[in-house]
C-alpha cells in the first residue's frame, strides 16, 4: 500500500483516530490528577578509608569499594530502618533508595514521602544513622590495641614493684651488695620491657587512628519543591504516543474489516469493467445539472457521454439501464445528468423511471407521476399520454406511474419489449433508471431487454460484497455491462478525468468516427451524418454550461 493510501485510510477514519488520541490524553490527564504526588529528598554521605604507618598513608580503593557496598546494604537493612522509624515516630518503615556512584566515595540516600519536609527528615535520619553505625564499628574493632593496653599495664605494675624493691635495698646500709645489683638489673629489665610495650601501644594507637573508616554527611537533604511523581509532561507524552499508535492500529483494523469500496482501484478490482467516468464529490444542491450546473459535474458527465458513445464499437447502444448495487448511490441523479449533457449535444433523450416501487425521477424534473410506465404496460394509458416534456430541451420523461402489483412481470413482459422498440423510433437514446440489483430483480430483467447496463458505484458507500453480487446477477442473465460510473469520487483518487476529456476532444474526427455509435432517426437514416457529440454547435455546448 502506498503512502497516499495509508494517509487516505487514516483520513477516512479520522474520527476514530481523533477519539482514540483524545481518550489516551484524557487518561493521562486523569492519572496526573488522581495519583498522589510523591516528593523525593536526597542526602549524600562520604566514606573515607585510610591505612598505612606513621611514615606513609595508603588509600585502598578496592577496600573502599567493598566498604561502600557494605554501607549500602547496612543503610537498607531492617535494623537501621526500624531505628529511623522509631526515631521519627513513623507509622510504617520509610521508603528509601541507596546508591553508590561508580569511581567515588559517595553514597546517595534518597527518601520518598507525600510530605516534602518528611522526605528530607527521613533522608537525613538514615544518613546520620549510617554515620553512627560506622563510628560504633570503628570503636569496637580494636582488639590488638586492647591487648597491648593490658600488657602495658602489667609491665607498668612489674616496673613499679621492681623500683620499690630496689629503692628499699638501696636505703638499707646493711643490704647485700649482690642483692642490690640483682635488684638494679631487674629494674632496668622491667624498664626496658615497659618502654618497649609503651612504644608498641603508641604505634598501634596511631595506626588505628589512621585506618578509621570515616563516614560523614557532606550534603544534607532539603525539602524538595516539585514532586518527583507523577511526571505530568512524561505522562502526557506517553499518553499522546500511545494514542497515536493505538489510533493508527484501530484505523487500519477498521479499514481491513470494512468492505466498502473507498478507492477507484478497489472498485475496478471488484467489477472488472471499464470506468466510464468519475463524478466528483460536491454539495448535494449542485448535483442535479438542470437545477445548478456545477462545472465539475458538467465536465464529468461530458466524459461519461463520450465514454458511452465510444461503446458503439461493440454494438449499437440505444437503450441503457442505469442501476446500482444498493439504494442511495446516486443512479437517479446520474441518469438525469446524463440526459442533460446528451441533450446538450443535440440528442433526443428519453428518461424512463423503471423503479416502479420507489420512483424519484419525476421529483428531479418536477413533473407529476399520475400517469406513467406501469399504466402503459398494463394498457391503462397510451404512450403519448404518459410521455412528458421536461425543463431540458430534448429530454422527455416517462414516469413510473402508480405502483403495480407485480413489477418484475410487467418489466419483463412482451409489452415492455414492444414499448422499447417503439420508443427507439422516437428517441436517439433511452435511459432507464432501474432499482438496485441487491433488492429486486427489476434491473436484471430490464438488462436482458436493453443494449447495455451502466452500474453506478458510490465511492465510500458501496460494499464490495454487494457490488460483486450485482455483477454476478448481471452475468447470470448475460447482460452487457457497458461500464461503471464512480459516483462521489475523491478528487485525489479520480484518474484525472479532465485531462483525459481534453485529449479525447482534441483527437481528429476521422480517428474516432468509426468508434461512434450510430444514432438513427425514425426513418432509419442517420440523424445527422458526420455529426458527433464533440461536433455539437457552440451554442448548444454553451447552453449546457449555463
C-alpha positions as CSV (number, residue, x, y, z in Angstrom):
1,X,0.0,0.0,0.0
2,X,1.4,3.4,-1.0
3,X,1.9,6.2,1.5
4,X,-1.1,8.1,0.0
5,X,-3.3,5.1,0.5
6,X,-2.2,4.9,4.2
7,X,-2.9,8.6,4.6
8,X,-6.3,8.2,2.9
9,X,-7.2,5.3,5.2
10,X,-6.3,7.4,8.2
11,X,-8.3,10.4,6.9
12,X,-11.4,8.1,6.4
13,X,-11.1,7.0,10.0
14,X,-10.3,10.5,11.3
15,X,-13.0,10.4,13.9
16,X,-11.7,7.1,15.3
17,X,-8.1,8.5,15.2
18,X,-9.2,11.7,16.9
19,X,-11.3,9.9,19.5
20,X,-8.6,7.4,20.4
21,X,-5.9,10.2,20.8
22,X,-8.3,12.3,22.9
23,X,-9.1,9.2,25.1
24,X,-5.5,8.5,25.6
25,X,-4.7,12.1,26.6
26,X,-7.8,12.1,28.8
27,X,-6.5,9.0,30.7
28,X,-3.1,10.7,31.1
29,X,-4.6,13.9,32.4
30,X,-6.8,11.9,34.8
31,X,-3.8,9.9,36.0
32,X,-1.9,13.2,36.7
33,X,-4.8,14.4,38.8
34,X,-5.6,11.1,40.6
35,X,-2.1,10.0,41.5
36,X,-1.0,11.4,44.9
37,X,2.2,13.5,44.5
38,X,5.4,11.9,45.9
39,X,8.4,14.0,46.9
40,X,12.0,12.7,46.9
41,X,14.8,14.2,49.1
42,X,18.4,13.1,48.9
43,X,21.3,13.2,51.4
44,X,24.9,12.5,50.4
45,X,27.5,10.9,52.7
46,X,31.2,10.2,52.1
47,X,33.1,7.1,53.2
48,X,36.8,7.8,53.6
49,X,39.2,4.9,54.3
50,X,42.9,5.4,55.1
51,X,45.6,2.9,56.2
52,X,49.4,2.7,56.4
53,X,52.0,3.6,59.0
54,X,53.4,6.6,60.8
55,X,55.7,7.3,57.8
56,X,53.2,7.0,55.0
57,X,49.5,6.9,54.3
58,X,47.9,4.5,51.8
59,X,44.3,4.8,50.3
60,X,43.0,1.4,49.4
61,X,40.4,1.7,46.6
62,X,39.5,-2.0,46.5
63,X,38.7,-2.0,50.2
64,X,36.8,1.3,49.8
65,X,34.6,-0.3,47.1
66,X,33.8,-3.2,49.3
67,X,33.1,-0.9,52.2
68,X,30.8,1.2,50.1
69,X,28.7,-1.8,49.1
70,X,28.7,-2.9,52.8
71,X,27.4,0.5,53.9
72,X,24.8,0.5,51.1
73,X,23.4,-2.8,52.5
74,X,23.5,-1.5,56.0
75,X,21.6,1.6,55.1
76,X,18.8,-0.6,53.6
77,X,18.8,-3.1,56.5
78,X,15.7,-3.6,58.5
79,X,17.5,-2.8,61.8
80,X,18.6,0.7,60.6
81,X,15.1,1.4,59.0
82,X,13.4,0.3,62.3
83,X,15.7,2.7,64.2
84,X,14.8,5.6,61.9
85,X,11.1,4.6,62.1
86,X,11.2,4.8,65.9
87,X,13.3,8.0,65.9
88,X,10.9,9.9,63.6
89,X,7.8,8.1,65.0
90,X,6.7,6.9,61.6
91,X,3.7,4.6,61.2
92,X,5.4,2.5,58.5
93,X,9.1,2.0,57.6
94,X,10.3,4.7,55.3
95,X,10.8,4.2,51.5
96,X,14.4,4.8,50.7
97,X,16.8,4.2,47.8
98,X,20.5,3.9,48.4
99,X,23.1,4.0,45.6
100,X,26.9,4.4,45.4
101,X,28.1,6.1,42.2
102,X,31.0,4.4,40.5
103,X,34.5,5.8,41.0
104,X,33.6,7.8,44.0
105,X,33.4,7.6,47.8
106,X,29.9,8.9,48.0
107,X,26.6,7.2,49.0
108,X,23.3,8.8,47.9
109,X,20.4,8.2,50.3
110,X,17.0,9.1,48.7
111,X,13.7,9.1,50.7
112,X,10.2,9.4,49.2
113,X,7.2,10.7,51.0
114,X,4.0,12.6,50.4
115,X,5.3,15.4,52.6
116,X,8.4,17.1,51.3
117,X,9.6,18.1,54.8
118,X,9.1,14.5,56.0
119,X,11.1,13.2,53.0
120,X,14.1,15.4,53.9
121,X,13.9,14.3,57.6
122,X,13.9,10.6,56.6
123,X,16.9,11.0,54.3
124,X,18.9,12.9,56.9
125,X,18.0,10.4,59.6
126,X,19.2,7.5,57.6
127,X,22.5,9.3,56.7
128,X,23.1,10.1,60.4
129,X,22.3,6.6,61.5
130,X,24.7,5.3,58.9
131,X,27.5,7.6,60.2
132,X,26.8,6.5,63.8
133,X,27.0,2.8,62.7
134,X,30.4,3.4,61.2
135,X,31.7,5.2,64.3
136,X,30.5,2.4,66.6
137,X,32.2,-0.2,64.4
138,X,35.4,1.7,64.4
139,X,35.5,1.9,68.2
140,X,34.6,-1.7,68.7
141,X,37.1,-3.0,66.2
142,X,40.4,-2.5,68.3
143,X,41.4,-6.0,69.7
144,X,45.1,-5.6,69.2
145,X,45.2,-2.2,70.8
146,X,43.3,-3.5,73.8
147,X,45.7,-6.5,74.2
148,X,48.7,-4.1,74.1
149,X,47.0,-1.9,76.7
150,X,46.6,-4.9,79.1
151,X,50.3,-6.0,78.6
152,X,51.4,-2.4,79.1
153,X,49.5,-2.2,82.4
154,X,51.1,-5.4,83.6
155,X,54.6,-4.2,82.6
156,X,53.9,-0.9,84.4
157,X,52.9,-2.8,87.6
158,X,56.1,-5.0,87.4
159,X,58.2,-1.9,86.9
160,X,56.7,-0.3,89.9
161,X,57.4,-3.4,92.1
162,X,61.0,-3.6,90.8
163,X,61.6,0.0,91.6
164,X,60.2,-0.3,95.1
165,X,62.4,-3.3,95.8
166,X,65.5,-1.6,94.5
167,X,64.8,1.6,96.5
168,X,64.2,-0.4,99.7
169,X,67.5,-2.3,99.3
170,X,69.4,0.9,98.4
171,X,68.1,2.6,101.6
172,X,69.3,-0.2,103.8
173,X,73.0,0.2,104.6
174,X,73.3,-3.4,105.6
175,X,71.9,-4.7,102.4
176,X,73.8,-7.3,100.4
177,X,75.6,-5.6,97.5
178,X,74.9,-8.6,95.3
179,X,71.1,-8.4,96.1
180,X,71.2,-4.7,95.3
181,X,72.9,-5.4,92.0
182,X,70.3,-8.0,91.1
183,X,67.5,-5.6,92.0
184,X,69.1,-2.9,89.9
185,X,69.4,-5.3,86.9
186,X,65.8,-6.4,87.3
187,X,64.7,-2.8,87.4
188,X,66.5,-2.0,84.3
189,X,65.0,-5.0,82.5
190,X,61.5,-4.1,83.7
191,X,62.1,-0.5,82.5
192,X,63.1,-1.8,79.0
193,X,60.0,-4.0,78.8
194,X,57.7,-1.2,79.8
195,X,59.4,1.2,77.4
196,X,59.0,-1.3,74.5
197,X,55.4,-2.0,75.2
198,X,54.7,1.7,75.5
199,X,56.2,2.3,72.1
200,X,54.2,-0.5,70.6
201,X,51.0,0.7,72.2
202,X,51.5,4.3,70.9
203,X,52.3,3.0,67.4
204,X,49.2,0.8,67.4
205,X,47.0,3.6,68.5
206,X,48.3,5.9,65.8
207,X,47.8,3.2,63.1
208,X,44.3,2.5,64.3
209,X,43.5,6.2,64.2
210,X,44.8,6.5,60.6
211,X,42.8,3.5,59.5
212,X,39.5,4.7,60.8
213,X,36.6,4.4,58.3
214,X,35.2,7.9,58.3
215,X,31.5,8.3,57.3
216,X,30.4,11.9,57.2
217,X,27.4,13.7,55.8
218,X,28.6,16.0,53.1
219,X,25.3,17.2,51.7
220,X,22.2,17.1,54.0
221,X,18.8,16.6,52.3
222,X,16.5,19.6,51.9
223,X,12.8,19.6,51.3
224,X,12.0,19.4,47.6
225,X,9.8,22.0,45.9
226,X,8.5,19.9,42.9
227,X,7.1,16.4,43.3
228,X,9.1,13.5,41.7
229,X,5.9,11.8,40.6
230,X,3.7,11.9,38.8
231,X,5.7,13.4,35.9
232,X,3.0,15.2,34.2
233,X,4.8,16.0,31.0
234,X,6.1,12.5,30.6
235,X,2.6,11.1,31.3
236,X,1.1,13.4,28.6
237,X,3.9,12.4,26.2
238,X,3.3,8.7,26.8
239,X,-0.5,9.2,26.5
240,X,0.0,11.0,23.2
241,X,2.3,8.3,21.9
242,X,0.0,5.5,22.9
243,X,-2.9,7.4,21.5
244,X,-1.3,7.9,18.1
245,X,-0.1,4.3,17.9
246,X,-3.5,2.9,19.1
247,X,-5.4,5.3,16.7
248,X,-3.3,4.1,13.7
249,X,-3.9,0.5,14.7
250,X,-7.6,0.9,15.2
251,X,-7.9,2.8,11.9
252,X,-6.2,0.1,9.9
253,X,-8.2,-2.6,11.8
254,X,-11.5,-0.9,10.9
255,X,-10.2,-0.4,7.3
256,X,-9.5,-4.1,6.9
257,X,-12.8,-5.1,8.4
258,X,-14.7,-2.5,6.3
259,X,-15.7,-3.9,2.9
260,X,-16.8,-0.6,1.5
261,X,-15.0,0.4,-1.7
262,X,-13.1,3.6,-0.9
263,X,-10.9,3.8,-4.0
264,X,-11.2,3.5,-7.7
265,X,-8.6,0.8,-7.7
266,X,-10.8,-1.3,-5.3
267,X,-13.8,-0.7,-7.5
268,X,-12.0,-1.7,-10.6
269,X,-10.7,-4.8,-8.9
270,X,-14.2,-5.8,-7.9
271,X,-16.2,-5.1,-11.1
272,X,-13.6,-6.0,-13.7
273,X,-15.2,-3.5,-16.1
274,X,-14.1,-0.1,-17.6
275,X,-14.6,3.0,-15.5
276,X,-16.7,5.3,-17.7
277,X,-16.5,8.4,-15.5
278,X,-15.7,9.8,-12.1
279,X,-18.5,12.0,-10.8
280,X,-16.8,14.3,-8.2
281,X,-18.0,14.8,-4.7
282,X,-19.9,18.1,-4.4
283,X,-22.6,19.7,-2.4
284,X,-26.0,18.0,-2.6
285,X,-27.7,21.1,-4.0
286,X,-25.3,21.2,-7.0
287,X,-25.6,17.6,-8.1
288,X,-28.5,18.0,-10.4
289,X,-27.3,19.9,-13.5
290,X,-30.6,21.4,-14.8
291,X,-31.1,22.9,-11.3
292,X,-27.5,24.1,-10.7
293,X,-25.0,23.4,-13.4
294,X,-21.8,22.7,-11.4
295,X,-18.8,22.9,-13.7
296,X,-17.1,19.9,-12.2
297,X,-20.3,17.8,-12.6
298,X,-20.7,19.0,-16.2
299,X,-17.2,18.0,-17.2
300,X,-17.6,14.6,-15.5
301,X,-20.9,13.9,-17.2
302,X,-19.4,15.0,-20.6
303,X,-16.7,12.5,-20.1
304,X,-19.4,9.9,-19.3
305,X,-21.2,10.9,-22.5
306,X,-18.0,10.4,-24.5
307,X,-17.3,7.1,-22.9
308,X,-20.9,5.9,-23.7
309,X,-20.6,7.0,-27.3
310,X,-17.4,5.0,-27.7
311,X,-19.2,1.9,-26.7
312,X,-20.7,1.8,-30.2
313,X,-17.6,-0.1,-31.3
314,X,-19.1,-3.1,-29.6
315,X,-22.6,-2.8,-31.0
316,X,-25.4,-0.2,-31.1
317,X,-26.3,1.4,-27.7
318,X,-29.8,2.8,-28.0
319,X,-31.2,1.8,-24.6
320,X,-29.3,1.7,-21.4
321,X,-30.2,0.5,-17.9
322,X,-28.7,2.6,-15.1
323,X,-28.7,0.8,-11.8
324,X,-26.6,0.2,-8.7
325,X,-25.9,-2.5,-6.2
326,X,-27.7,-0.7,-3.3
327,X,-30.1,2.1,-2.9
328,X,-28.8,5.6,-2.3
329,X,-25.7,5.5,-4.7
330,X,-27.0,8.3,-7.0
331,X,-28.2,6.4,-10.0
332,X,-31.3,8.5,-10.5
333,X,-29.2,11.8,-10.4
334,X,-26.7,10.4,-12.8
335,X,-29.4,9.3,-15.2
336,X,-30.9,12.8,-15.2
337,X,-27.5,14.4,-15.6
338,X,-26.5,12.1,-18.5
339,X,-29.7,13.0,-20.2
340,X,-28.9,16.7,-19.7
341,X,-25.5,16.5,-21.3
342,X,-26.8,14.3,-24.2
343,X,-29.5,16.8,-24.9
344,X,-26.8,19.5,-24.9
345,X,-25.2,17.6,-27.8
346,X,-28.5,17.7,-29.8
347,X,-29.6,14.1,-28.9
348,X,-33.2,13.3,-28.3
349,X,-33.2,11.5,-25.0
350,X,-36.0,9.7,-23.1
351,X,-35.6,9.1,-19.4
352,X,-37.7,6.2,-18.1
353,X,-38.3,5.8,-14.4
354,X,-38.3,2.0,-14.2
355,X,-38.2,2.0,-10.4
356,X,-41.9,1.2,-10.1
357,X,-41.7,0.8,-6.3
358,X,-39.8,3.9,-5.3
359,X,-39.7,6.4,-8.1
360,X,-37.8,9.6,-7.9
361,X,-37.2,10.9,-11.5
362,X,-40.4,12.9,-11.6
363,X,-39.3,14.7,-8.5
364,X,-36.0,15.8,-10.1
365,X,-37.8,17.1,-13.1
366,X,-40.7,18.5,-11.1
367,X,-43.3,16.6,-13.0
368,X,-46.4,14.6,-11.8
369,X,-46.5,10.9,-11.5
370,X,-50.1,10.3,-12.1
371,X,-49.6,8.5,-15.5
372,X,-46.5,6.5,-16.4
373,X,-44.8,3.3,-17.3
374,X,-46.9,0.9,-15.2
375,X,-50.2,2.1,-16.8
376,X,-48.8,1.9,-20.3
377,X,-47.6,-1.7,-19.7
378,X,-51.0,-2.6,-18.3
379,X,-52.9,-0.9,-21.2
380,X,-54.5,1.6,-18.9
381,X,-52.9,4.6,-20.7
382,X,-51.3,5.3,-24.1
383,X,-47.7,6.2,-24.6
384,X,-48.5,9.6,-25.9
385,X,-50.4,10.4,-22.7
386,X,-47.6,9.1,-20.5
387,X,-44.7,11.0,-22.1
388,X,-43.9,14.3,-20.5
389,X,-41.6,17.1,-21.6
390,X,-39.0,18.3,-19.1
391,X,-37.4,21.7,-18.4
392,X,-34.5,20.4,-20.5
393,X,-34.9,20.8,-24.3
394,X,-34.6,17.5,-26.0
395,X,-35.3,15.4,-22.9
396,X,-38.6,13.6,-22.3
397,X,-39.7,11.8,-19.2
398,X,-41.7,8.6,-18.9
399,X,-42.6,8.5,-15.2
400,X,-43.1,5.2,-13.3
401,X,-46.8,5.7,-12.7
402,X,-48.8,4.1,-9.8
403,X,-47.0,1.1,-8.2
404,X,-48.2,-2.2,-9.8
405,X,-48.8,-5.5,-8.0
406,X,-46.2,-7.5,-10.0
407,X,-43.5,-5.1,-11.2
408,X,-40.9,-7.7,-12.4
409,X,-43.5,-9.5,-14.6
410,X,-44.5,-6.2,-16.2
411,X,-40.9,-5.1,-16.9
412,X,-40.1,-8.5,-18.4
413,X,-43.2,-8.7,-20.5
414,X,-43.6,-8.7,-24.3
415,X,-45.3,-5.4,-24.0
416,X,-42.1,-3.9,-22.5
417,X,-40.1,-5.2,-25.4
418,X,-42.6,-3.7,-27.9
419,X,-42.5,-0.4,-25.9
420,X,-38.7,-0.2,-26.1
421,X,-38.8,-0.8,-29.9
422,X,-41.5,1.9,-30.3
423,X,-39.5,4.4,-28.2
424,X,-36.4,3.7,-30.2
425,X,-38.1,5.1,-33.3
426,X,-38.8,8.4,-31.5
427,X,-35.6,8.9,-29.4
428,X,-31.9,8.7,-30.0
429,X,-31.1,7.3,-26.5
430,X,-33.3,5.7,-23.9
431,X,-32.1,5.8,-20.3
432,X,-33.9,3.5,-17.8
433,X,-33.5,4.3,-14.1
434,X,-33.8,0.8,-12.6
435,X,-34.0,-0.3,-8.9
436,X,-30.8,-1.6,-7.2
437,X,-29.8,-5.1,-8.1
438,X,-29.5,-6.2,-4.5
439,X,-33.1,-5.6,-3.6
440,X,-35.3,-6.7,-6.5
441,X,-34.9,-8.4,-9.9
442,X,-36.3,-5.5,-11.9
443,X,-32.9,-4.3,-13.1
444,X,-31.8,-7.8,-14.1
445,X,-35.0,-8.3,-16.1
446,X,-34.6,-5.0,-17.9
447,X,-30.9,-5.6,-18.7
448,X,-32.0,-8.5,-20.9
449,X,-34.2,-6.2,-23.0
450,X,-31.8,-3.3,-23.5
451,X,-28.4,-2.8,-25.2
452,X,-26.4,-2.5,-22.0
453,X,-26.1,-1.6,-18.3
454,X,-24.3,1.1,-16.5
455,X,-23.5,0.3,-12.9
456,X,-23.3,3.2,-10.5
457,X,-20.9,2.6,-7.6
458,X,-20.7,5.3,-5.0
459,X,-17.2,5.5,-3.6
460,X,-17.0,5.0,0.1
461,X,-20.6,3.8,0.3
462,X,-20.9,0.7,-1.9
463,X,-19.9,-2.6,-0.3
464,X,-17.6,-5.0,-2.1
465,X,-19.9,-7.9,-1.4
466,X,-23.0,-6.1,-2.8
467,X,-21.2,-4.9,-5.9
468,X,-19.8,-8.4,-6.6
469,X,-23.3,-9.8,-6.1
470,X,-24.7,-7.3,-8.5
471,X,-22.1,-8.2,-11.1
472,X,-22.9,-11.9,-10.6
473,X,-26.6,-11.2,-11.2
474,X,-25.8,-9.4,-14.4
475,X,-23.6,-12.2,-15.6
476,X,-26.4,-14.7,-14.8
477,X,-28.7,-13.0,-17.3
478,X,-25.8,-12.4,-19.7
479,X,-26.3,-8.7,-19.6
480,X,-23.9,-6.4,-21.3
481,X,-22.1,-4.3,-18.7
482,X,-21.0,-1.2,-20.5
483,X,-19.0,0.1,-17.6
484,X,-19.1,1.6,-14.2
485,X,-19.7,5.2,-13.1
486,X,-17.8,6.1,-9.9
487,X,-20.0,8.5,-8.0
488,X,-18.9,10.9,-5.2
489,X,-15.3,10.2,-6.3
490,X,-12.5,11.8,-4.3
491,X,-10.6,14.4,-6.3
492,X,-7.3,12.8,-5.4
493,X,-8.4,9.3,-6.3
494,X,-10.1,10.1,-9.7
495,X,-7.9,9.4,-12.7
496,X,-7.6,13.0,-14.0
497,X,-10.9,12.8,-16.0
498,X,-10.5,16.4,-17.1
499,X,-7.2,15.8,-18.8
500,X,-8.5,12.6,-20.5
501,X,-11.5,14.5,-21.7
502,X,-9.4,17.2,-23.2
503,X,-7.2,14.7,-25.0
504,X,-10.2,12.9,-26.4
505,X,-11.8,16.1,-27.5
506,X,-8.7,17.2,-29.5
507,X,-8.4,13.9,-31.5
508,X,-9.0,14.1,-35.2
509,X,-12.6,13.3,-36.1
510,X,-11.6,10.7,-38.6
511,X,-9.8,8.7,-35.9
512,X,-12.9,8.4,-33.8
513,X,-15.6,8.4,-36.4
514,X,-15.8,4.7,-36.7
515,X,-16.0,4.3,-33.0
516,X,-19.1,6.3,-32.5
517,X,-22.4,4.5,-32.2
518,X,-24.9,5.1,-35.0
519,X,-27.8,7.3,-34.0
520,X,-30.9,6.6,-36.1
521,X,-34.0,8.6,-36.7
522,X,-37.5,7.3,-37.2
523,X,-37.0,7.0,-40.9
524,X,-34.0,4.8,-40.4
525,X,-31.4,7.3,-41.7
526,X,-28.6,8.8,-39.7
527,X,-29.9,11.7,-37.7
528,X,-27.0,13.9,-38.6
529,X,-24.3,12.1,-40.6
530,X,-20.9,13.1,-39.6
531,X,-22.0,14.9,-36.5
532,X,-21.0,13.6,-33.1
533,X,-21.1,14.8,-29.5
534,X,-17.8,16.6,-29.9
535,X,-19.1,18.3,-33.1
536,X,-22.0,19.9,-31.3
537,X,-22.7,23.6,-32.1
538,X,-21.1,26.0,-29.8
539,X,-24.5,27.4,-28.8
540,X,-25.6,24.0,-27.6
541,X,-22.5,23.5,-25.5
542,X,-22.9,26.9,-24.1
543,X,-26.4,26.0,-23.1
544,X,-25.1,23.0,-21.1
545,X,-22.6,25.2,-19.3
546,X,-25.4,27.5,-18.3
